[in-house]
Amino acid sequence: MADEYIAIVEGTFEPEETELPFGKRWGGELFRLSPEHLAALQSGKTLALDVMSEYVTFIALEKPNDAK
């Protein structure tokens, strides 16, 4: 996955008040992963996240041979 779609940040921020790191955005949500979520990812599962009751985002661990 391209780095321009994932940013590591210090904490949450108000999307309407900043244009970083992705440019202007109009909303955002915080998802907290539990040890069970992390274990599922490490066992090869994919997490499906409900975003604003309108979109779905999927999270999976990158496999070593997926990296560029």
HELIX and SHEET records of a PDB file:
HELIX    1   1 ASP A    3  TYR A    5  5                                   3    
HELIX    2   2 PRO A   15  GLU A   17  5                                   3    
HELIX    3   3 PRO A   35  GLN A   42  1                                   8    
HELIX    4   4 PRO A   64  ASP A   66  5                                   3    
SHEET    1   A 2 LEU A  47  VAL A  51  0                                        
SHEET    2   A 2 TYR A  55  ILE A  59 -1                                        
END                                                                             
